[in-house]
Structures are given as structure tokens and as C-alpha cells.
Amino acid sequence: MNEVSTQPQQRTRAGTIPSAIIVRFAGVSKSYDGETFVIEDLDLDIRRGEFLTLLGPSGSGKTTCLLMLAGFEPVTRGEIYLDGRPLSRLPPHRRGIGMVFQNYALFPHMTVAENLAFPLEVRRLPRPEIRRRVARALEMVQLAGFETRRPSQLSGGQQQRVALARALVFEPELVLMDEPLGALDRQLRESMQYELKHLHARLGVTVVYVTHDQSEALTMSDRVAVFEAGRIRQLASPRTLYEEPENAFVARFIGENNRLLGRVTAIEGRTCRVTVGGAEIRALAVQVAGVGRPATLSLRPERVAVGEEAEGLANRFEARLEEIVYHGDHLRLRLALLGENDFIVKLPNRPGLALPQAPGSVIRIGWRIEDCRALDA
């Protein structure tokens, strides 16, 4: 079920916002030219203390949402509320929101301590309080002892931590992160994902995170909002998004996915029958238009059984093996099935796993009804 709020009275009455909600987008639209909307009629509640990721392809509107919340872009229609207060007339520096960018935005001529002290000096905190908060922030990101170094003397991962510490040093309730790990190499990026997740758990601060990387979204988030063309297509926990996509776009965008195009021949309660390439497949009827209408079948590669394990399953077929690719922890099989030459199966690499090695071999595969979802065409 999509969790996007749609109650009209919440669009104009800040007083109706419960304390558990820290941010509310109420009927928010954004246009840069007055004609084309990059965000249209968006209703979204962000819960206090959660890690919410805005995920989507380039141009889907996720970064625009972040910039409007930060105050760097004005809202065309609607309103954004922070702790029940409308933000439209509040400049960025008065919103009390921490920001972390992909390029870190550190001052190169300042030391680490000076970079962290800057937002506190702007707020005119006493010097002893500034020193205390800077020391605490550095301990928080495990950089105590780096106070006198300049950004050029730090690694990419250390610079990212300094940027994060600067966003947290004035103790905001809300931190916005725009592709903060994009400039790091893969190994460091994966390591930082867990560090951010653990830091969020310790601090309890609300994080709104923007990325196009589905792995980051699934790893760190409490909930993920999947954007397409300025709208949220599904808002749910990472597990729900992966296991129960509500539409073909989410199924295709989140994780690897086999898509089989067919036509609905019967609907039987929660399940349906779909004809694909002359064969009938049984699936969950998640979003189908009716008998005789086209549908997309969504099936995760790791849910396909091979050989003896396929026996007794509701959907069983013979497929031609086109390719086997070794990935260490699993094998990736590319099959020809029902007119589709790129049907993918992932098998865990375990002792005793025996497969035909020659391309062109015919193997038996199968899957359960509940692992196959019939979605919009």
C-alpha cells in the first residue's frame, strides 16, 4: 500500500500535523518555466527520527524535493511544513537543517576544526560551547585528532566524514543528504553506507537522503520513496519494495528482475493466469486491468528453481542455457525461455552444485505462484 498522505485538510492546516511527523509536503508542485512540472501535487509525510531515501532515475524530481525542503528552490504550489511551521517564507539559514553534498563543500583554506566551527560561529555561540561541540562532532565521526588538518590532507572518506560532522555539529533535528557517497570508490562507499546507518541509529536524527543507487537505498533506509516523473510510485520499507513492488516501474528499478510480457486469460481471486509465448503462467494478480488485457510478469532471478528443485512447483518449463557467469557467491545463468533470450537465474554457489556447462543445454526450471507478480503492462 502506498503510504503517501492524501488527506486534503492537511494541505493548509499546519495544526493537523501530528508530532510524529517532522516534515510534510502538502500538495507541493514545482515548475521552472511555468508550464512543465517536475514535481506535481506531492503529498508526503516524513516521520521524526526516520531515515527516508528519495530514490529514482535522473530527472525524476528527487533532488528538487530536497532543494525545496532546504530552501534553495521556491515551491510553485502547495506548502512544506517543518515541525508544523510553513517554510515558504523562511530563508535557508533560518530553517535549522543540516546539509551534506556529494562534493562535501568544505572550505579548503580552513582546518577541520574551523570548518566545523563555522556554522556555530554564524549562530554566535560562545567559544567554549563551540569547542565542546566541535570535539563531540569529531568523536561522533571517529576523527578526533584531525582538528588541525586541512581538507587537502584528508582522504575522500575522511572529507565525507568532516562534511557529515559539520552538518551535525549544530545539532539539527533534520539532515538532508544529496548523493553524499557518489564521489567515493565502491569499497569505501559500501563501508560508509554502514557507518551512516549506525550513526543514524545512535543519534536518532531525521535523515532525508537522495540517491539513484538502489543498493544504498535498500541498505540504509527505514523507508524508500521511489520517484518517477515527479511522482512517488511507491513508498515503503526496503523489504516491501523489493518483495512486493506495486507496479512494473518499481519492479524494474529495484533490483534485478525478469519481465515477461503477456495477456491475462483468467483472474481467480488473488491469482491470475497469463499467457506468454504460447504458455500459461500462474501469478499473483497485483495490478491487472482485466481478462484479455496485457500484463507484465515480474519475477526475481533468485526465486527461480533449477533441476530437481523445480519439481512440484506451479510453473515449470524447459529452458535453453545460453550462458553461465561466475560471481563468486552465486552463479548467474542466462536462459532462453518463452521467446525471451535474457531470462536470468541466480543460484547460490554451494558445494555439490552441478549444472550443464555447454551452451545450448536444456534445463528444467520452475517457480511458485507467490513469487511471480502480474503488474501493469
URWO-V757983 format. One record per run of one state. SS is the DSSP state (hx for helix, st for strand, lp for the rest). FROM is the first residue (numbers start at 0). TO is the last residue. Records with the same first field share a line. If there is no record, write none. Layout:
BEGIN
SS = FROM-TO  FROM-TO
END
This chain:
BEGIN
lp = 0-6  11-12  16-19  31-35  47-49  56-60  70-75  82-83  86-90  94-95  101-109  122-125  140-148  153-154  168-172  178-184  203-204  211-212  220-221  228-229  236-236  243-246  253-256  268-269  276-277  285-292  299-299  303-303  310-313  326-328  337-338  348-360  367-367  375-376
hx = 7-10  13-15  61-69  91-93  111-121  126-139  150-152  155-167  185-202  213-219  237-242  247-252  300-302  306-309  368-370
st = 20-30  36-46  50-55  76-81  84-85  96-100  110-110  149-149  173-177  205-210  222-227  230-235  257-267  270-275  278-284  293-298  304-305  314-325  329-336  339-347  361-366  371-374
END
